[in-house]
């Protein structure tokens, strides 16, 4: 990353050092400490627990006397347990709680049933149950007296029998004790072997977050079973490795049945670029944050349809004297038991269910206004049709204007070429940081220079730490990937401002010969192209040091950068202070940000999800067009290298976000590389670079300019 504060890859290196401990399965190794406090400002209940037995978090908390007293104080309220990630379920495994982690206990009033008639039914049911219990209680009491009499008689006989049996049991007990000791010894030995086997085979857990916000086709009121939980988001969900997202959400127990919908998907926030289905296995979503949405509107249930029909007939216009039909009343009677079997209060409740017909005020006047507006709208629509055209001609015109255009398709050959270009993308890493690079030509890769600016990484032009590059890291299982070492001597490196006042941040590294017969993919220097003013672009890299990912986004023009920033600030009002502290606290960061927003620095700007570990990713223009034999042919061009953004911590989700991201044009980098090679008199590298570059028409001018004048 450039001068805009700590780079995204430095944050990745810190995350890399932190590993989540695996859950404990045995009592011998299960021992950790946690603390809790009441989130209610009016209470100061605090406690500390040393957990020595595995279990869920509510079981662990109930072992503490302070927590039990707190629960008595809030007996009539729902309890919410919040850890450092979000609100967790009561059955959350205690082994997933970090050492010395603080849990906050919050409460809210218990949700009341909205339907009044359901309350009364519950009350009546309780009365009936209490009546039955009283009758049963009397019978039980009588039965108990008889039983006690029998038990007394039987007890005497049993005592006599027990004395005889105890004598026999003592003798047998000695023999059994000796046998048990031998058996226990064998069981302990077998148990240790089983425990060791279980420890090796035990399932690990994955946790992820779900924000409690309304999603597409999902009102906030339908997301959770208890709406009050919306204020305690995000919710922290856990699942075993191998489970699906759907089973994890259903097992959590806090979500409504909306998570069982076939169209239910989870979109990653805040960017919402990556969406996963409910059938996705949870293995690769650790510590990620999602929002639940639907891909299509939810189908109404039969009960909802009945309610809507009733509500549609529930309001009559003024002057309408139509009475409710018999079918409606019969339908109402079918919903519950017959009137003859109901109590008087039940009959009153059922009668109150009938809709009241309330006249709509000024309904005739409103009807007249709507009719007048419709007439004018109809005339306006007719005036838009071409005069003198037949109905078939008008239909054909509408088909041309509103039909699906062929440009909305993507030719397969364009995707194939894009996939070929991405094979040159690789993961760059050493012990302090992770990043991305791509093969420029032969065995030379291009990446960001800030990956090596930390103290102790570089001495002069020589790497002090072992650095490796991984190709084909395309799937989480790791099949097909291969590594190669980077030679210690750095070919070229610049970080900061070049002699023309432009921002530069690049490093060219030479790779060793691959082992096991692997061959380098084709370089992308021949795919170089100029930066377009507008349009869509692809960024391909290894964010968070994970598998290779591709993000499609659009270029933010210089004139639109301020508008894009204002929009981002409006969508993240709660984090404005964090943004200001992150960007404006340092004078260099502030100046650099202002220069980018004003267009004084020659960089490419956009919004992307590629933060930690994606620095050095190629930026690809998939829409380059050239005409061959009169036919437009589209191809991919590498136009820039993703470098960084203005990062901050979101106050609500504690996730890393960015106001805007930027890339340095490849033209700027290549100009500096050529001048660097000339200045350092690296004749061999310069000759090879020139030979490859001359095969790209866009580099003719650059090569000729460098030969005639080393200051392009």
Secondary structure as the mmCIF struct_conf table of DSSP 4:
data_model
#
loop_
_struct_conf.conf_type_id
_struct_conf.id
_struct_conf.beg_label_comp_id
_struct_conf.beg_label_asym_id
_struct_conf.beg_label_seq_id
_struct_conf.end_label_comp_id
_struct_conf.end_label_asym_id
_struct_conf.end_label_seq_id
BEND BEND1 UNK A 3 UNK A 6
HELX_RH_AL_P HELX_RH_AL_P1 UNK A 8 UNK A 17
HELX_LH_PP_P HELX_LH_PP_P1 UNK A 20 UNK A 24
BEND BEND2 UNK A 26 UNK A 26
TURN_TY1_P TURN_TY1_P1 UNK A 27 UNK A 29
STRN STRN1 UNK A 32 UNK A 38
TURN_TY1_P TURN_TY1_P2 UNK A 41 UNK A 42
STRN STRN2 UNK A 46 UNK A 51
BEND BEND3 UNK A 53 UNK A 53
STRN STRN3 UNK A 56 UNK A 56
HELX_RH_AL_P HELX_RH_AL_P2 UNK A 57 UNK A 62
TURN_TY1_P TURN_TY1_P3 UNK A 63 UNK A 63
BEND BEND4 UNK A 64 UNK A 64
HELX_RH_AL_P HELX_RH_AL_P3 UNK A 65 UNK A 73
TURN_TY1_P TURN_TY1_P4 UNK A 74 UNK A 76
STRN STRN4 UNK A 77 UNK A 82
BEND BEND5 UNK A 84 UNK A 86
STRN STRN5 UNK A 87 UNK A 88
TURN_TY1_P TURN_TY1_P5 UNK A 90 UNK A 91
STRN STRN6 UNK A 93 UNK A 93
HELX_RH_3T_P HELX_RH_3T_P1 UNK A 94 UNK A 96
BEND BEND6 UNK A 97 UNK A 97
HELX_LH_PP_P HELX_LH_PP_P2 UNK A 98 UNK A 98
TURN_TY1_P TURN_TY1_P6 UNK A 99 UNK A 100
STRN STRN7 UNK A 101 UNK A 109
HELX_LH_PP_P HELX_LH_PP_P3 UNK A 110 UNK A 113
BEND BEND7 UNK A 114 UNK A 114
HELX_RH_AL_P HELX_RH_AL_P4 UNK A 116 UNK A 201
HELX_LH_PP_P HELX_LH_PP_P4 UNK A 202 UNK A 204
STRN STRN8 UNK A 205 UNK A 210
BEND BEND8 UNK A 213 UNK A 213
STRN STRN9 UNK A 215 UNK A 215
TURN_TY1_P TURN_TY1_P7 UNK A 216 UNK A 217
STRN STRN10 UNK A 218 UNK A 218
HELX_RH_3T_P HELX_RH_3T_P2 UNK A 220 UNK A 222
TURN_TY1_P TURN_TY1_P8 UNK A 223 UNK A 223
STRN STRN11 UNK A 224 UNK A 224
BEND BEND9 UNK A 225 UNK A 226
HELX_RH_3T_P HELX_RH_3T_P3 UNK A 227 UNK A 232
HELX_LH_PP_P HELX_LH_PP_P5 UNK A 233 UNK A 233
BEND BEND10 UNK A 234 UNK A 234
STRN STRN12 UNK A 235 UNK A 240
TURN_TY1_P TURN_TY1_P9 UNK A 241 UNK A 242
STRN STRN13 UNK A 244 UNK A 244
HELX_RH_AL_P HELX_RH_AL_P5 UNK A 245 UNK A 252
STRN STRN14 UNK A 255 UNK A 255
HELX_RH_3T_P HELX_RH_3T_P4 UNK A 257 UNK A 260
BEND BEND11 UNK A 261 UNK A 261
TURN_TY1_P TURN_TY1_P10 UNK A 262 UNK A 263
STRN STRN15 UNK A 264 UNK A 268
TURN_TY1_P TURN_TY1_P11 UNK A 269 UNK A 271
STRN STRN16 UNK A 275 UNK A 277
TURN_TY1_P TURN_TY1_P12 UNK A 278 UNK A 279
BEND BEND12 UNK A 280 UNK A 280
STRN STRN17 UNK A 281 UNK A 281
HELX_RH_3T_P HELX_RH_3T_P5 UNK A 282 UNK A 284
TURN_TY1_P TURN_TY1_P13 UNK A 286 UNK A 287
STRN STRN18 UNK A 289 UNK A 294
BEND BEND13 UNK A 295 UNK A 296
HELX_LH_PP_P HELX_LH_PP_P6 UNK A 297 UNK A 301
HELX_RH_AL_P HELX_RH_AL_P6 UNK A 302 UNK A 312
TURN_TY1_P TURN_TY1_P14 UNK A 313 UNK A 313
BEND BEND14 UNK A 314 UNK A 314
HELX_LH_PP_P HELX_LH_PP_P7 UNK A 316 UNK A 317
TURN_TY1_P TURN_TY1_P15 UNK A 318 UNK A 319
HELX_LH_PP_P HELX_LH_PP_P8 UNK A 322 UNK A 325
HELX_RH_AL_P HELX_RH_AL_P7 UNK A 326 UNK A 335
BEND BEND15 UNK A 336 UNK A 336
HELX_RH_3T_P HELX_RH_3T_P6 UNK A 339 UNK A 341
BEND BEND16 UNK A 342 UNK A 342
HELX_RH_AL_P HELX_RH_AL_P8 UNK A 344 UNK A 352
TURN_TY1_P TURN_TY1_P16 UNK A 353 UNK A 353
BEND BEND17 UNK A 354 UNK A 354
HELX_LH_PP_P HELX_LH_PP_P9 UNK A 355 UNK A 356
HELX_LH_PP_P HELX_LH_PP_P10 UNK A 359 UNK A 360
TURN_TY1_P TURN_TY1_P17 UNK A 361 UNK A 362
HELX_RH_AL_P HELX_RH_AL_P9 UNK A 363 UNK A 384
BEND BEND18 UNK A 385 UNK A 385
HELX_LH_PP_P HELX_LH_PP_P11 UNK A 386 UNK A 386
TURN_TY1_P TURN_TY1_P18 UNK A 387 UNK A 388
HELX_RH_AL_P HELX_RH_AL_P10 UNK A 391 UNK A 402
BEND BEND19 UNK A 403 UNK A 403
HELX_LH_PP_P HELX_LH_PP_P12 UNK A 404 UNK A 405
HELX_RH_3T_P HELX_RH_3T_P7 UNK A 406 UNK A 408
BEND BEND20 UNK A 409 UNK A 409
HELX_RH_AL_P HELX_RH_AL_P11 UNK A 412 UNK A 422
TURN_TY1_P TURN_TY1_P19 UNK A 423 UNK A 424
STRN STRN19 UNK A 425 UNK A 430
TURN_TY1_P TURN_TY1_P20 UNK A 431 UNK A 432
STRN STRN20 UNK A 433 UNK A 441
TURN_TY1_P TURN_TY1_P21 UNK A 442 UNK A 443
STRN STRN21 UNK A 444 UNK A 447
HELX_RH_3T_P HELX_RH_3T_P8 UNK A 449 UNK A 452
BEND BEND21 UNK A 454 UNK A 454
TURN_TY1_P TURN_TY1_P22 UNK A 455 UNK A 457
STRN STRN22 UNK A 458 UNK A 459
TURN_TY1_P TURN_TY1_P23 UNK A 460 UNK A 461
STRN STRN23 UNK A 462 UNK A 463
BEND BEND22 UNK A 464 UNK A 465
STRN STRN24 UNK A 468 UNK A 471
BEND BEND23 UNK A 475 UNK A 475
TURN_TY1_P TURN_TY1_P24 UNK A 476 UNK A 477
TURN_TY1_P TURN_TY1_P25 UNK A 479 UNK A 480
STRN STRN25 UNK A 482 UNK A 497
TURN_TY1_P TURN_TY1_P26 UNK A 499 UNK A 500
BEND BEND24 UNK A 501 UNK A 501
STRN STRN26 UNK A 503 UNK A 511
HELX_LH_PP_P HELX_LH_PP_P13 UNK A 512 UNK A 514
BEND BEND25 UNK A 515 UNK A 515
TURN_TY1_P TURN_TY1_P27 UNK A 516 UNK A 517
HELX_LH_PP_P HELX_LH_PP_P14 UNK A 520 UNK A 523
BEND BEND26 UNK A 524 UNK A 524
HELX_RH_3T_P HELX_RH_3T_P9 UNK A 525 UNK A 527
STRN STRN27 UNK A 528 UNK A 528
HELX_LH_PP_P HELX_LH_PP_P15 UNK A 530 UNK A 532
BEND BEND27 UNK A 533 UNK A 535
STRN STRN28 UNK A 536 UNK A 541
HELX_RH_3T_P HELX_RH_3T_P10 UNK A 543 UNK A 545
BEND BEND28 UNK A 547 UNK A 547
STRN STRN29 UNK A 549 UNK A 554
STRN STRN30 UNK A 556 UNK A 556
HELX_RH_3T_P HELX_RH_3T_P11 UNK A 558 UNK A 560
HELX_RH_AL_P HELX_RH_AL_P12 UNK A 561 UNK A 571
TURN_TY1_P TURN_TY1_P28 UNK A 572 UNK A 572
HELX_RH_3T_P HELX_RH_3T_P12 UNK A 573 UNK A 575
HELX_RH_AL_P HELX_RH_AL_P13 UNK A 576 UNK A 584
BEND BEND29 UNK A 585 UNK A 586
HELX_RH_AL_P HELX_RH_AL_P14 UNK A 587 UNK A 598
TURN_TY1_P TURN_TY1_P29 UNK A 599 UNK A 599
BEND BEND30 UNK A 601 UNK A 601
STRN STRN31 UNK A 603 UNK A 606
BEND BEND31 UNK A 609 UNK A 609
TURN_TY1_P TURN_TY1_P30 UNK A 612 UNK A 613
TURN_TY1_P TURN_TY1_P31 UNK A 615 UNK A 616
HELX_LH_PP_P HELX_LH_PP_P16 UNK A 617 UNK A 617
STRN STRN32 UNK A 618 UNK A 628
TURN_TY1_P TURN_TY1_P32 UNK A 629 UNK A 630
STRN STRN33 UNK A 631 UNK A 649
TURN_TY1_P TURN_TY1_P33 UNK A 651 UNK A 653
STRN STRN34 UNK A 656 UNK A 665
HELX_RH_AL_P HELX_RH_AL_P15 UNK A 666 UNK A 679
TURN_TY1_P TURN_TY1_P34 UNK A 680 UNK A 681
HELX_RH_AL_P HELX_RH_AL_P16 UNK A 683 UNK A 693
TURN_TY1_P TURN_TY1_P35 UNK A 694 UNK A 695
BEND BEND32 UNK A 696 UNK A 696
HELX_RH_3T_P HELX_RH_3T_P13 UNK A 697 UNK A 699
HELX_RH_AL_P HELX_RH_AL_P17 UNK A 700 UNK A 708
BEND BEND33 UNK A 710 UNK A 710
#
